[in-house]
Amino acid sequence: MTHEGETRVMTRANVADAGTVGLSMLAIHWSVCGATARAIIIAHGLPEVSASGWPKYRWSDVWRIEGAGLVPPCDWADFRKPLLRASDLTGLDAKGRSARTWRRNVETGRMPSIRLSNNVCRIRQCTFLAMAPYV
């Protein structure tokens, strides 16, 4: 309980941590090869957090470069799912629109997307499912 007028301060001890991810799983998450994942990591300056062994990266840092900022714990499972290519969207589209239509919708900004590099653009599945009926 807090006293009236008292403010609560969020400390590191009461903030949940989303955990870490390795390079190979990050490549799967982004639907790219390992070399492309490394190039994206370098281009965005993603900090490595492992003290020894294989490189690891914080999910919170990954989501930051994906444009998500602070992700609440209730959304972590959705945000850890592999990102989709425009060509993957046809299988999830209830209206049966073509891959070409979805590429156009992504290119024109009608469908929110994540630009990881000049050549890598992905869509979060939960965003697609929420937005597809309105596009």
N, CA, C and O atoms as a GROMACS GRO file, in nm:
protein
  540
    1MET      N    1   0.083  -0.118   0.000
    1MET     CA    2   0.000   0.000   0.000
    1MET      C    3   0.088   0.124   0.000
    1MET      O    4   0.197   0.127   0.057
    2THR      N    5   0.037   0.225  -0.065
    2THR     CA    6   0.109   0.351  -0.064
    2THR      C    7   0.028   0.455   0.011
    2THR      O    8  -0.095   0.448   0.016
    3HIS      N    9   0.097   0.551   0.070
    3HIS     CA   10   0.029   0.660   0.140
    3HIS      C   11  -0.022   0.758   0.036
    3HIS      O   12   0.032   0.768  -0.073
    4GLU      N   13  -0.125   0.828   0.070
    4GLU     CA   14  -0.182   0.926  -0.021
    4GLU      C   15  -0.076   1.030  -0.059
    4GLU      O   16  -0.004   1.082   0.026
    5GLY      N   17  -0.068   1.058  -0.188
    5GLY     CA   18   0.028   1.155  -0.238
    5GLY      C   19   0.166   1.097  -0.265
    5GLY      O   20   0.251   1.166  -0.322
    6GLU      N   21   0.189   0.974  -0.225
    6GLU     CA   22   0.319   0.910  -0.246
    6GLU      C   23   0.324   0.854  -0.389
    6GLU      O   24   0.225   0.800  -0.437
    7THR      N   25   0.436   0.868  -0.454
    7THR     CA   26   0.450   0.813  -0.589
    7THR      C   27   0.531   0.685  -0.585
    7THR      O   28   0.622   0.670  -0.504
    8ARG      N   29   0.495   0.595  -0.673
    8ARG     CA   30   0.570   0.469  -0.683
    8ARG      C   31   0.672   0.483  -0.794
    8ARG      O   32   0.643   0.538  -0.901
    9VAL      N   33   0.790   0.435  -0.770
    9VAL     CA   34   0.898   0.442  -0.867
    9VAL      C   35   0.929   0.301  -0.915
    9VAL      O   36   0.948   0.209  -0.835
   10MET      N   37   0.932   0.284  -1.047
   10MET     CA   38   0.964   0.155  -1.106
   10MET      C   39   1.114   0.134  -1.095
   10MET      O   40   1.193   0.215  -1.144
   11THR      N   41   1.153   0.026  -1.033
   11THR     CA   42   1.295  -0.006  -1.021
   11THR      C   43   1.327  -0.127  -1.106
   11THR      O   44   1.237  -0.200  -1.148
   12ARG      N   45   1.453  -0.148  -1.131
   12ARG     CA   46   1.498  -0.261  -1.213
   12ARG      C   47   1.451  -0.393  -1.152
   12ARG      O   48   1.425  -0.489  -1.225
   13ALA      N   49   1.440  -0.400  -1.020
   13ALA     CA   50   1.403  -0.524  -0.953
   13ALA      C   51   1.260  -0.566  -0.983
   13ALA      O   52   1.229  -0.686  -0.980
   14ASN      N   53   1.170  -0.471  -1.013
   14ASN     CA   54   1.032  -0.509  -1.039
   14ASN      C   55   0.993  -0.496  -1.186
   14ASN      O   56   0.874  -0.487  -1.219
   15VAL      N   57   1.091  -0.494  -1.273
   15VAL     CA   58   1.067  -0.492  -1.417
   15VAL      C   59   1.102  -0.630  -1.472
   15VAL      O   60   1.213  -0.679  -1.454
   16ALA      N   61   1.007  -0.692  -1.540
   16ALA     CA   62   1.031  -0.824  -1.598
   16ALA      C   63   1.127  -0.812  -1.717
   16ALA      O   64   1.130  -0.709  -1.785
   17ASP      N   65   1.204  -0.916  -1.740
   17ASP     CA   66   1.300  -0.920  -1.850
   17ASP      C   67   1.251  -1.019  -1.954
   17ASP      O   68   1.217  -1.132  -1.921
   18ALA      N   69   1.248  -0.977  -2.079
   18ALA     CA   70   1.198  -1.062  -2.187
   18ALA      C   71   1.296  -1.172  -2.226
   18ALA      O   72   1.260  -1.263  -2.300
   19GLY      N   73   1.420  -1.164  -2.177
   19GLY     CA   74   1.518  -1.268  -2.207
   19GLY      C   75   1.605  -1.233  -2.325
   19GLY      O   76   1.606  -1.120  -2.374
   20THR      N   77   1.679  -1.334  -2.372
   20THR     CA   78   1.774  -1.313  -2.481
   20THR      C   79   1.748  -1.411  -2.594
   20THR      O   80   1.673  -1.508  -2.580
   21VAL      N   81   1.810  -1.383  -2.707
   21VAL     CA   82   1.797  -1.466  -2.826
   21VAL      C   83   1.932  -1.474  -2.895
   21VAL      O   84   2.006  -1.376  -2.900
   22GLY      N   85   1.965  -1.591  -2.948
   22GLY     CA   86   2.090  -1.611  -3.020
   22GLY      C   87   2.076  -1.574  -3.167
   22GLY      O   88   1.965  -1.551  -3.217
   23LEU      N   89   2.189  -1.567  -3.235
   23LEU     CA   90   2.191  -1.527  -3.376
   23LEU      C   91   2.107  -1.618  -3.464
   23LEU      O   92   2.031  -1.569  -3.548
   24SER      N   93   2.119  -1.750  -3.448
   24SER     CA   94   2.045  -1.841  -3.536
   24SER      C   95   1.894  -1.827  -3.517
   24SER      O   96   1.819  -1.830  -3.615
   25MET      N   97   1.849  -1.812  -3.393
   25MET     CA   98   1.705  -1.793  -3.369
   25MET      C   99   1.658  -1.656  -3.416
   25MET      O  100   1.544  -1.640  -3.458
   26LEU      N  101   1.746  -1.558  -3.409
   26LEU     CA  102   1.712  -1.424  -3.458
   26LEU      C  103   1.697  -1.426  -3.610
   26LEU      O  104   1.609  -1.360  -3.664
   27ALA      N  105   1.783  -1.502  -3.678
   27ALA     CA  106   1.771  -1.517  -3.823
   27ALA      C  107   1.636  -1.581  -3.859
   27ALA      O  108   1.571  -1.541  -3.955
   28ILE      N  109   1.596  -1.681  -3.782
   28ILE     CA  110   1.465  -1.744  -3.804
   28ILE      C  111   1.353  -1.644  -3.776
   28ILE      O  112   1.257  -1.635  -3.852
   29HIS      N  113   1.365  -1.568  -3.668
   29HIS     CA  114   1.264  -1.468  -3.632
   29HIS      C  115   1.246  -1.366  -3.745
   29HIS      O  116   1.133  -1.328  -3.776
   30TRP      N  117   1.356  -1.323  -3.805
   30TRP     CA  118   1.350  -1.225  -3.912
   30TRP      C  119   1.330  -1.287  -4.051
   30TRP      O  120   1.316  -1.214  -4.148
   31SER      N  121   1.329  -1.418  -4.061
   31SER     CA  122   1.318  -1.490  -4.190
   31SER      C  123   1.429  -1.448  -4.286
   31SER      O  124   1.404  -1.414  -4.401
   32VAL      N  125   1.553  -1.452  -4.236
   32VAL     CA  126   1.670  -1.420  -4.318
   32VAL      C  127   1.778  -1.523  -4.289
   32VAL      O  128   1.766  -1.602  -4.196
   33CYS      N  129   1.883  -1.523  -4.372
   33CYS     CA  130   1.996  -1.612  -4.346
   33CYS      C  131   2.084  -1.552  -4.236
   33CYS      O  132   2.067  -1.435  -4.199
   34GLY      N  133   2.176  -1.630  -4.184
   34GLY     CA  134   2.264  -1.585  -4.076
   34GLY      C  135   2.346  -1.462  -4.112
   34GLY      O  136   2.362  -1.372  -4.030
   35ALA      N  137   2.398  -1.459  -4.235
   35ALA     CA  138   2.480  -1.345  -4.278
   35ALA      C  139   2.398  -1.216  -4.282
   35ALA      O  140   2.446  -1.110  -4.242
   36THR      N  141   2.274  -1.226  -4.328
   36THR     CA  142   2.187  -1.108  -4.333
   36THR      C  143   2.151  -1.064  -4.191
   36THR      O  144   2.146  -0.944  -4.163
   37ALA      N  145   2.125  -1.159  -4.102
   37ALA     CA  146   2.095  -1.126  -3.962
   37ALA      C  147   2.214  -1.052  -3.900
   37ALA      O  148   2.194  -0.953  -3.830
   38ARG      N  149   2.337  -1.100  -3.925
   38ARG     CA  150   2.456  -1.033  -3.873
   38ARG      C  151   2.466  -0.891  -3.928
   38ARG      O  152   2.499  -0.798  -3.854
   39ALA      N  153   2.438  -0.874  -4.057
   39ALA     CA  154   2.445  -0.741  -4.119
   39ALA      C  155   2.343  -0.645  -4.056
   39ALA      O  156   2.373  -0.528  -4.034
   40ILE      N  157   2.223  -0.694  -4.028
   40ILE     CA  158   2.119  -0.612  -3.964
   40ILE      C  159   2.163  -0.574  -3.823
   40ILE      O  160   2.147  -0.459  -3.782
   41ILE      N  161   2.218  -0.669  -3.750
   41ILE     CA  162   2.266  -0.645  -3.614
   41ILE      C  163   2.373  -0.536  -3.613
   41ILE      O  164   2.368  -0.445  -3.531
   42ILE      N  165   2.468  -0.546  -3.705
   42ILE     CA  166   2.577  -0.448  -3.714
   42ILE      C  167   2.522  -0.312  -3.754
   42ILE      O  168   2.559  -0.210  -3.695
   43ALA      N  169   2.434  -0.309  -3.855
   43ALA     CA  170   2.380  -0.182  -3.904
   43ALA      C  171   2.302  -0.107  -3.797
   43ALA      O  172   2.304   0.016  -3.792
   44HIS      N  173   2.233  -0.180  -3.710
   44HIS     CA  174   2.152  -0.117  -3.605
   44HIS      C  175   2.228  -0.103  -3.473
   44HIS      O  176   2.176  -0.044  -3.378
   45GLY      N  177   2.350  -0.156  -3.467
   45GLY     CA  178   2.429  -0.146  -3.344
   45GLY      C  179   2.367  -0.221  -3.227
   45GLY      O  180   2.373  -0.175  -3.113
   46LEU      N  181   2.309  -0.336  -3.256
   46LEU     CA  182   2.245  -0.417  -3.151
   46LEU      C  183   2.352  -0.466  -3.053
   46LEU      O  184   2.444  -0.536  -3.094
   47PRO      N  185   2.341  -0.432  -2.925
   47PRO     CA  186   2.444  -0.472  -2.829
   47PRO      C  187   2.438  -0.620  -2.794
   47PRO      O  188   2.331  -0.675  -2.770
   48GLU      N  189   2.554  -0.682  -2.791
   48GLU     CA  190   2.566  -0.823  -2.750
   48GLU      C  191   2.569  -0.827  -2.598
   48GLU      O  192   2.636  -0.745  -2.534
   49VAL      N  193   2.496  -0.922  -2.539
   49VAL     CA  194   2.488  -0.926  -2.392
   49VAL      C  195   2.547  -1.052  -2.330
   49VAL      O  196   2.552  -1.062  -2.207
   50SER      N  197   2.592  -1.147  -2.410
   50SER     CA  198   2.649  -1.269  -2.351
   50SER      C  199   2.791  -1.243  -2.303
   50SER      O  200   2.869  -1.175  -2.370
   51ALA      N  201   2.822  -1.297  -2.186
   51ALA     CA  202   2.956  -1.279  -2.129
   51ALA      C  203   3.056  -1.373  -2.195
   51ALA      O  204   3.174  -1.340  -2.207
   52SER      N  205   3.009  -1.489  -2.236
   52SER     CA  206   3.097  -1.586  -2.302
   52SER      C  207   3.013  -1.674  -2.393
   52SER      O  208   2.891  -1.679  -2.382
   53GLY      N  209   3.080  -1.743  -2.481
   53GLY     CA  210   3.008  -1.833  -2.571
   53GLY      C  211   2.948  -1.761  -2.691
   53GLY      O  212   3.001  -1.659  -2.735
   54TRP      N  213   2.840  -1.815  -2.742
   54TRP     CA  214   2.775  -1.759  -2.860
   54TRP      C  215   2.711  -1.625  -2.829
   54TRP      O  216   2.664  -1.602  -2.718
   55PRO      N  217   2.708  -1.535  -2.928
   55PRO     CA  218   2.647  -1.403  -2.903
   55PRO      C  219   2.497  -1.415  -2.874
   55PRO      O  220   2.426  -1.494  -2.936
   56LYS      N  221   2.452  -1.336  -2.780
   56LYS     CA  222   2.310  -1.328  -2.744
   56LYS      C  223   2.270  -1.181  -2.743
   56LYS      O  224   2.351  -1.092  -2.719
   57TYR      N  225   2.142  -1.158  -2.771
   57TYR     CA  226   2.088  -1.022  -2.777
   57TYR      C  227   1.959  -1.017  -2.697
   57TYR      O  228   1.884  -1.114  -2.693
   58ARG      N  229   1.932  -0.904  -2.634
   58ARG     CA  230   1.809  -0.888  -2.556
   58ARG      C  231   1.690  -0.875  -2.652
   58ARG      O  232   1.696  -0.802  -2.751
   59TRP      N  233   1.583  -0.946  -2.620
   59TRP     CA  234   1.460  -0.931  -2.699
   59TRP      C  235   1.414  -0.785  -2.699
   59TRP      O  236   1.367  -0.735  -2.801
   60SER      N  237   1.428  -0.718  -2.587
   60SER     CA  238   1.384  -0.578  -2.580
   60SER      C  239   1.460  -0.491  -2.680
   60SER      O  240   1.403  -0.398  -2.737
   61ASP      N  241   1.590  -0.520  -2.702
   61ASP     CA  242   1.668  -0.445  -2.801
   61ASP      C  243   1.626  -0.482  -2.943
   61ASP      O  244   1.621  -0.396  -3.032
   62VAL      N  245   1.595  -0.611  -2.964
   62VAL     CA  246   1.547  -0.656  -3.096
   62VAL      C  247   1.417  -0.585  -3.130
   62VAL      O  248   1.402  -0.533  -3.241
   63TRP      N  249   1.324  -0.582  -3.036
   63TRP     CA  250   1.195  -0.517  -3.060
   63TRP      C  251   1.210  -0.367  -3.082
   63TRP      O  252   1.132  -0.307  -3.155
   64ARG      N  253   1.310  -0.307  -3.018
   64ARG     CA  254   1.335  -0.164  -3.038
   64ARG      C  255   1.373  -0.136  -3.183
   64ARG      O  256   1.324  -0.040  -3.242
   65ILE      N  257   1.463  -0.219  -3.240
   65ILE     CA  258   1.501  -0.194  -3.380
   65ILE      C  259   1.388  -0.231  -3.476
   65ILE      O  260   1.387  -0.188  -3.592
   66GLU      N  261   1.292  -0.312  -3.428
   66GLU     CA  262   1.174  -0.343  -3.508
   66GLU      C  263   1.067  -0.234  -3.494
   66GLU      O  264   0.960  -0.242  -3.555
   67GLY      N  265   1.097  -0.132  -3.414
   67GLY     CA  266   1.007  -0.019  -3.399
   67GLY      C  267   0.903  -0.033  -3.290
   67GLY      O  268   0.810   0.046  -3.284
   68ALA      N  269   0.918  -0.133  -3.203
   68ALA     CA  270   0.814  -0.158  -3.103
   68ALA      C  271   0.836  -0.084  -2.972
   68ALA      O  272   0.739  -0.061  -2.899
   69GLY      N  273   0.956  -0.048  -2.940
   69GLY     CA  274   0.979   0.018  -2.812
   69GLY      C  275   0.955  -0.076  -2.695
   69GLY      O  276   1.002  -0.189  -2.695
   70LEU      N  277   0.882  -0.029  -2.595
   70LEU     CA  278   0.853  -0.108  -2.476
   70LEU      C  279   0.736  -0.202  -2.504
   70LEU      O  280   0.626  -0.157  -2.535
   71VAL      N  281   0.760  -0.331  -2.492
   71VAL     CA  282   0.657  -0.432  -2.518
   71VAL      C  283   0.611  -0.490  -2.384
   71VAL      O  284   0.694  -0.540  -2.308
   72PRO      N  285   0.480  -0.484  -2.355
   72PRO     CA  286   0.432  -0.539  -2.228
   72PRO      C  287   0.446  -0.691  -2.225
   72PRO      O  288   0.435  -0.756  -2.329
   73PRO      N  289   0.470  -0.749  -2.108
   73PRO     CA  290   0.488  -0.894  -2.097
   73PRO      C  291   0.375  -0.976  -2.160
   73PRO      O  292   0.400  -1.086  -2.210
   74CYS      N  293   0.252  -0.926  -2.157
   74CYS     CA  294   0.141  -1.001  -2.216
   74CYS      C  295   0.154  -1.016  -2.367
   74CYS      O  296   0.088  -1.102  -2.426
   75ASP      N  297   0.238  -0.935  -2.433
   75ASP     CA  298   0.257  -0.942  -2.578
   75ASP      C  299   0.385  -1.013  -2.620
   75ASP      O  300   0.409  -1.030  -2.740
   76TRP      N  301   0.468  -1.055  -2.525
   76TRP     CA  302   0.597  -1.115  -2.558
   76TRP      C  303   0.584  -1.236  -2.650
   76TRP      O  304   0.662  -1.250  -2.744
   77ALA      N  305   0.489  -1.324  -2.625
   77ALA     CA  306   0.474  -1.445  -2.708
   77ALA      C  307   0.447  -1.407  -2.854
   77ALA      O  308   0.506  -1.465  -2.944
   78ASP      N  309   0.358  -1.310  -2.877
   78ASP     CA  310   0.329  -1.266  -3.014
   78ASP      C  311   0.450  -1.200  -3.079
   78ASP      O  312   0.474  -1.218  -3.198
   79PHE      N  313   0.526  -1.124  -3.002
   79PHE     CA  314   0.640  -1.051  -3.057
   79PHE      C  315   0.760  -1.142  -3.082
   79PHE      O  316   0.850  -1.105  -3.158
   80ARG      N  317   0.763  -1.260  -3.019
   80ARG     CA  318   0.872  -1.355  -3.044
   80ARG      C  319   0.844  -1.442  -3.167
   80ARG      O  320   0.936  -1.508  -3.216
   81LYS      N  321   0.722  -1.443  -3.218
   81LYS     CA  322   0.690  -1.525  -3.335
   81LYS      C  323   0.768  -1.473  -3.456
   81LYS      O  324   0.795  -1.353  -3.465
   82PRO      N  325   0.803  -1.562  -3.548
   82PRO     CA  326   0.875  -1.518  -3.668
   82PRO      C  327   0.797  -1.412  -3.745
   82PRO      O  328   0.675  -1.421  -3.760
   83LEU      N  329   0.869  -1.312  -3.794
   83LEU     CA  330   0.807  -1.209  -3.877
   83LEU      C  331   0.776  -1.267  -4.014
   83LEU      O  332   0.839  -1.364  -4.057
   84LEU      N  333   0.679  -1.209  -4.081
   84LEU     CA  334   0.632  -1.261  -4.209
   84LEU      C  335   0.681  -1.177  -4.325
   84LEU      O  336   0.701  -1.056  -4.313
   85ARG      N  337   0.700  -1.243  -4.438
   85ARG     CA  338   0.727  -1.174  -4.564
   85ARG      C  339   0.592  -1.141  -4.626
   85ARG      O  340   0.490  -1.200  -4.589
   86ALA      N  341   0.590  -1.048  -4.720
   86ALA     CA  342   0.464  -1.014  -4.787
   86ALA      C  343   0.405  -1.138  -4.855
   86ALA      O  344   0.283  -1.153  -4.861
   87SER      N  345   0.491  -1.225  -4.907
   87SER     CA  346   0.443  -1.346  -4.975
   87SER      C  347   0.378  -1.445  -4.878
   87SER      O  348   0.302  -1.531  -4.922
   88ASP      N  349   0.406  -1.434  -4.748
   88ASP     CA  350   0.346  -1.523  -4.648
   88ASP      C  351   0.203  -1.482  -4.613
   88ASP      O  352   0.128  -1.562  -4.556
   89LEU      N  353   0.166  -1.360  -4.645
   89LEU     CA  354   0.037  -1.306  -4.600
   89LEU      C  355  -0.083  -1.369  -4.669
   89LEU      O  356  -0.192  -1.372  -4.612
   90THR      N  357  -0.064  -1.420  -4.790
   90THR     CA  358  -0.178  -1.478  -4.863
   90THR      C  359  -0.239  -1.595  -4.788
   90THR      O  360  -0.361  -1.612  -4.791
   91GLY      N  361  -0.158  -1.674  -4.720
   91GLY     CA  362  -0.209  -1.789  -4.646
   91GLY      C  363  -0.290  -1.751  -4.524
   91GLY      O  364  -0.370  -1.832  -4.475
   92LEU      N  365  -0.272  -1.630  -4.474
   92LEU     CA  366  -0.345  -1.584  -4.355
   92LEU      C  367  -0.463  -1.494  -4.390
   92LEU      O  368  -0.544  -1.461  -4.303
   93ASP      N  369  -0.473  -1.454  -4.516
   93ASP     CA  370  -0.575  -1.357  -4.557
   93ASP      C  371  -0.710  -1.424  -4.578
   93ASP      O  372  -0.724  -1.510  -4.665
   94ALA      N  373  -0.809  -1.386  -4.499
   94ALA     CA  374  -0.943  -1.443  -4.510
   94ALA      C  375  -1.010  -1.408  -4.643
   94ALA      O  376  -1.099  -1.480  -4.688
   95LYS      N  377  -0.968  -1.298  -4.705
   95LYS     CA  378  -1.028  -1.256  -4.833
   95LYS      C  379  -0.957  -1.318  -4.953
   95LYS      O  380  -1.002  -1.299  -5.066
   96GLY      N  381  -0.848  -1.390  -4.931
   96GLY     CA  382  -0.779  -1.459  -5.040
   96GLY      C  383  -0.707  -1.369  -5.138
   96GLY      O  384  -0.695  -1.404  -5.256
   97ARG      N  385  -0.658  -1.254  -5.095
   97ARG     CA  386  -0.587  -1.164  -5.185
   97ARG      C  387  -0.449  -1.220  -5.219
   97ARG      O  388  -0.392  -1.297  -5.142
   98SER      N  389  -0.398  -1.180  -5.333
   98SER     CA  390  -0.273  -1.236  -5.386
   98SER      C  391  -0.150  -1.179  -5.316
   98SER      O  392  -0.156  -1.077  -5.247
   99ALA      N  393  -0.037  -1.248  -5.336
   99ALA     CA  394   0.092  -1.201  -5.282
   99ALA      C  395   0.126  -1.064  -5.342
   99ALA      O  396   0.182  -0.978  -5.274
  100ARG      N  397   0.094  -1.045  -5.469
  100ARG     CA  398   0.121  -0.918  -5.536
  100ARG      C  399   0.044  -0.803  -5.468
  100ARG      O  400   0.098  -0.695  -5.447
  101THR      N  401  -0.081  -0.829  -5.435
  101THR     CA  402  -0.163  -0.728  -5.367
  101THR      C  403  -0.102  -0.694  -5.232
  101THR      O  404  -0.096  -0.576  -5.195
  102TRP      N  405  -0.058  -0.796  -5.158
  102TRP     CA  406   0.001  -0.770  -5.027
  102TRP      C  407   0.134  -0.698  -5.038
  102TRP      O  408   0.165  -0.612  -4.955
  103ARG      N  409   0.214  -0.730  -5.141
  103ARG     CA  410   0.340  -0.657  -5.161
  103ARG      C  411   0.311  -0.509  -5.183
  103ARG      O  412   0.378  -0.422  -5.127
  104ARG      N  413   0.209  -0.481  -5.265
  104ARG     CA  414   0.170  -0.342  -5.291
  104ARG      C  415   0.121  -0.273  -5.163
  104ARG      O  416   0.158  -0.159  -5.135
  105ASN      N  417   0.039  -0.343  -5.086
  105ASN     CA  418  -0.012  -0.285  -4.960
  105ASN      C  419   0.101  -0.253  -4.863
  105ASN      O  420   0.096  -0.152  -4.792
  106VAL      N  421   0.202  -0.338  -4.859
  106VAL     CA  422   0.318  -0.314  -4.772
  106VAL      C  423   0.401  -0.198  -4.826
  106VAL      O  424   0.439  -0.109  -4.751
  107GLU      N  425   0.428  -0.198  -4.957
  107GLU     CA  426   0.510  -0.093  -5.019
  107GLU      C  427   0.447   0.046  -5.005
  107GLU      O  428   0.518   0.144  -4.986
  108THR      N  429   0.314   0.053  -5.014
  108THR     CA  430   0.246   0.183  -5.006
  108THR      C  431   0.215   0.225  -4.863
  108THR      O  432   0.165   0.336  -4.841
  109GLY      N  433   0.244   0.139  -4.766
  109GLY     CA  434   0.221   0.173  -4.626
  109GLY      C  435   0.080   0.145  -4.577
  109GLY      O  436   0.046   0.181  -4.464
  110ARG      N  437  -0.003   0.082  -4.658
  110ARG     CA  438  -0.139   0.048  -4.614
  110ARG      C  439  -0.135  -0.061  -4.507
  110ARG      O  440  -0.224  -0.067  -4.421
  111MET      N  441  -0.033  -0.147  -4.512
  111MET     CA  442  -0.013  -0.249  -4.408
  111MET      C  443   0.114  -0.211  -4.333
  111MET      O  444   0.221  -0.204  -4.394
  112PRO      N  445   0.105  -0.188  -4.202
  112PRO     CA  446   0.225  -0.154  -4.124
  112PRO      C  447   0.331  -0.263  -4.135
  112PRO      O  448   0.301  -0.382  -4.126
  113SER      N  449   0.454  -0.220  -4.155
  113SER     CA  450   0.563  -0.317  -4.174
  113SER      C  451   0.686  -0.273  -4.095
  113SER      O  452   0.694  -0.162  -4.043
  114ILE      N  453   0.781  -0.364  -4.090
  114ILE     CA  454   0.907  -0.343  -4.017
  114ILE      C  455   1.019  -0.343  -4.120
  114ILE      O  456   1.043  -0.444  -4.185
  115ARG      N  457   1.088  -0.230  -4.134
  115ARG     CA  458   1.198  -0.218  -4.230
  115ARG      C  459   1.328  -0.244  -4.153
  115ARG      O  460   1.375  -0.159  -4.078
  116LEU      N  461   1.385  -0.364  -4.172
  116LEU     CA  462   1.509  -0.401  -4.103
  116LEU      C  463   1.632  -0.354  -4.178
  116LEU      O  464   1.736  -0.327  -4.117
  117SER      N  465   1.622  -0.343  -4.310
  117SER     CA  466   1.730  -0.292  -4.395
  117SER      C  467   1.666  -0.246  -4.526
  117SER      O  468   1.544  -0.254  -4.542
  118ASN      N  469   1.748  -0.200  -4.618
  118ASN     CA  470   1.693  -0.155  -4.747
  118ASN      C  471   1.619  -0.267  -4.820
  118ASN      O  472   1.520  -0.241  -4.889
  119ASN      N  473   1.667  -0.390  -4.804
  119ASN     CA  474   1.608  -0.502  -4.877
  119ASN      C  475   1.522  -0.594  -4.792
  119ASN      O  476   1.464  -0.690  -4.844
  120VAL      N  477   1.512  -0.569  -4.663
  120VAL     CA  478   1.439  -0.660  -4.574
  120VAL      C  479   1.324  -0.586  -4.507
  120VAL      O  480   1.344  -0.499  -4.422
  121CYS      N  481   1.203  -0.622  -4.546
  121CYS     CA  482   1.082  -0.565  -4.491
  121CYS      C  483   0.994  -0.680  -4.443
  121CYS      O  484   0.966  -0.773  -4.519
  122ARG      N  485   0.950  -0.676  -4.319
  122ARG     CA  486   0.872  -0.784  -4.261
  122ARG      C  487   0.747  -0.730  -4.193
  122ARG      O  488   0.736  -0.610  -4.165
  123ILE      N  489   0.653  -0.821  -4.167
  123ILE     CA  490   0.526  -0.786  -4.104
  123ILE      C  491   0.509  -0.874  -3.981
  123ILE      O  492   0.532  -0.995  -3.987
  124ARG      N  493   0.467  -0.815  -3.871
  124ARG     CA  494   0.439  -0.891  -3.750
  124ARG      C  495   0.303  -0.958  -3.767
  124ARG      O  496   0.206  -0.893  -3.807
  125GLN      N  497   0.294  -1.088  -3.736
  125GLN     CA  498   0.171  -1.164  -3.756
  125GLN      C  499   0.053  -1.102  -3.680
  125GLN      O  500  -0.056  -1.090  -3.737
  126CYS      N  501   0.072  -1.064  -3.556
  126CYS     CA  502  -0.039  -1.007  -3.478
  126CYS      C  503  -0.086  -0.875  -3.538
  126CYS      O  504  -0.205  -0.843  -3.531
  127THR      N  505   0.005  -0.798  -3.596
  127THR     CA  506  -0.033  -0.673  -3.663
  127THR      C  507  -0.114  -0.703  -3.787
  127THR      O  508  -0.216  -0.639  -3.813
  128PHE      N  509  -0.069  -0.802  -3.865
  128PHE     CA  510  -0.142  -0.840  -3.985
  128PHE      C  511  -0.283  -0.885  -3.953
  128PHE      O  512  -0.379  -0.841  -4.016
  129LEU      N  513  -0.297  -0.973  -3.854
  129LEU     CA  514  -0.429  -1.026  -3.820
  129LEU      C  515  -0.523  -0.916  -3.772
  129LEU      O  516  -0.643  -0.922  -3.797
  130ALA      N  517  -0.468  -0.817  -3.703
  130ALA     CA  518  -0.551  -0.706  -3.655
  130ALA      C  519  -0.587  -0.609  -3.767
  130ALA      O  520  -0.697  -0.553  -3.767
  131MET      N  521  -0.496  -0.588  -3.863
  131MET     CA  522  -0.514  -0.486  -3.966
  131MET      C  523  -0.575  -0.535  -4.096
  131MET      O  524  -0.640  -0.457  -4.166
  132ALA      N  525  -0.557  -0.662  -4.130
  132ALA     CA  526  -0.600  -0.714  -4.261
  132ALA      C  527  -0.746  -0.684  -4.295
  132ALA      O  528  -0.774  -0.650  -4.410
  133PRO      N  529  -0.839  -0.694  -4.202
  133PRO     CA  530  -0.978  -0.665  -4.239
  133PRO      C  531  -1.001  -0.520  -4.283
  133PRO      O  532  -1.100  -0.491  -4.352
  134TYR      N  533  -0.911  -0.430  -4.246
  134TYR     CA  534  -0.929  -0.288  -4.277
  134TYR      C  535  -0.848  -0.242  -4.398
  134TYR      O  536  -0.856  -0.126  -4.437
  135VAL      N  537  -0.771  -0.332  -4.456
  135VAL     CA  538  -0.687  -0.296  -4.571
  135VAL      C  539  -0.756  -0.341  -4.698
  135VAL      O  540  -0.702  -0.321  -4.807
   0.00000   0.00000   0.00000
